[in-house]
């Protein structure tokens, strides 16, 4: 879908959009780590819900599914399971980031 958007319009804006997305996800993941480490169930639920929505917009379905599972675990108060799932989410973020950088190499995120 991102490739189609780039073809429909001037594609120079697409790397900036990807940079913003990856930066926002990175920030959300950091906040999610803090929420889980401090056993903040409300923040974990809210952040994982928001993150799942953002990921769906960019087609990162697997990562979004993991975030929805994290929200459900948090609702149940399963902090041990939440930590394991967050590790899987972190790994999936690395995969998503690499795929976006490979597909859109002009992204400034590539140099980070």
N, C-alpha and C positions, 0 to 999 in steps of 0.2 A: 504494500500500500504506500509506503514511503517513496519507493522508486516511482510509482505512478504519480504521486504528488510532485516529485522533482521534475518529471517530464511535462506535466501540465503547466507549470509555471517556471519562472527563472529559478534554477536550482541552487543559486548561491545562498539562499536563506536556509536551506535544509541542514547544512553542517551546524549552523548556529542553533537550530531547533534541537538537533541531536545532542549538542553540547549542553544545552539547558536541561534537557531531559535526563541525561546521565548525571549531571551535577545534582539535580533535584533528587534523583533516586539515591545517589550516594549519601546525601544529607538525611533523607528519610531513613535509610538503613542505619546510619549512625544514631539517630534518635531512637530507632527501634531497639538497638543494642542497649542503650541507656535505660529505656523503659523496661526491658526484660531484666536487666541486671538489678534494677531497683524495685522489681516486682510491681510495677505500675500497670495494673491490668487495664485500666481505662485508656491510658496512652498507647499501650500495645494494641488494643482493639482498634482504636481510632487511626493510628498510624498505618497498621497493616491494611485496614479497609481503604484508606486514601491511596496507599501505594498500589493496591490491586487495581484500582480504577485507572491510575496513571499508566500502569503497565498494559492494561487492556487497550488503551488508546494507541500504544506503540506496537501492539501485536506480540508482546512478550507473555504469551498465554501461560506457559509452564510456570514462570515466575509469579504471575498473578494468581494461579491456582495455589501455589505454595503459600502466598500471602493470605489467601482466604482460609487455608487450613490453619495458619498461624492465628488468625483472628478467632477461629473456632476453638483452638486449644486454649487461648488466653481466656476466652469466655468460661471455659471449664476449670481454669486455674492451674493448668498443667505447665509449670515453669520449666521443668526438666525437658519435656517434649518440645516446648517452645524454643529452647536453646538449640536443640538438635535441628529443628526445622529452620531456624534462622541461619544456621551454618549451611544448610542446603540452599537457602535463598541467596546467601552471599556467593556461593559457587555458581548459581544460575546467573547472578548479576555479572560475574566475570565472563560467562559465556555470551550473554546478551551484549555486553560492552564490546567484546572482541568481534562479534558478528556485525555490529553497527559500524565499528571502525573499519572493518574489512570491506564492507559494502559502500561506505561513504568515507573514503580515506582523507578527504579534505577537512574532516572534523578536527578541531583543535584539541579535543579530548585525547586524541591519539598520542600527543606529546606528553601527557601526564603520566 
